[in-house]
Structures are given as structure tokens and as C-alpha cells.
């Protein structure tokens, strides 16, 4: 850029205006933008919550029918998991529920004491959501062969079994 000076050494107004215009073109027209800003920090709070799974139902799929004194039948089954995600089951246990059957009052009643459940279930693991999912096994129901008359245990429709999943 040429700078024109007057005889006394001062820049001419025209040259000064041209120089300022050239600088503005370079800054604005050349894609350079100048910004100013403040920076600061901050803080805040939030929260989250958890839920609890709905109870899983243990389903017996094996048939324990027509038992007689001394007879043992393996028990097995699956699960109904109403949750939206898998749940972990580590074991299934079972007990004989309370009942009393005495078709012939002259003979001893048939009760839960005439049956036993033994064994250790497998470890079912992660049970997917749904009905009839997963599998368990490893338990056995036995009709005890006692020294007393067990005729009142004949033709029972139901021996209640209470299952627990942990």
C-alpha cells in the first residue's frame, strides 16, 4: 500500500481512509470474526430412583400322580416372569403344604407328614421375561412308607406343594 505524505510529512486524508477501508475488508470480508464472551461455572442437583421386581411364579410342569407308599417322583418346572427385564433365580425350594384328608374316620388322617420333598434344585440363573420361561429341576417328592395305615392317602386329588424361588 502506498502512503502519500504531504510536504509537511502528514498523511493525506484520502490515503488514511483507504487504509482503514482495506483493514475492514480484510477483517470482515476475509471471514475473520471477532467475538467476546464471559465464561463461568455452575452447579445443580438431580435425582434417580429404582424399582423392585414383581414376584416370579414357580410353575411345576412334571406330573406327580398315582403315588403309593415309598414312591418317589422327580419335580421340575419353569417360571412365569411378569417383569420387563430378566430376574436372577439362584434356587427353587419346596415344602408340602398343610392338608388333612380323612375319608375313613376310623383310620389315621393323611397329612403333609406322609410326604417329604428332598433334593437341591439346579441354579436356574437369569430368567427372561415371559410365561413358561427358564427351567428348574433337582427336587423329589416321596410318599413316606410309614408303619401306620395310610389308606386315607389313597385317591387324593391334590397334595399341596409350596414352591419358593430365591
Secondary structure, DSSP 8 states (H G I E B T S, - for coil): ----B-TTS-B-HHHHHHHHHHHHIIIIITT-------------------------EEEE-S---S--TT-EEEEEEEEEE-SSS-EEE--EEEEE---EE-SSTTS--EEGGGEEEEE-----EEE-SEEEEEEEEEEEEEE---SS--GGGTT-S---EEEEE-
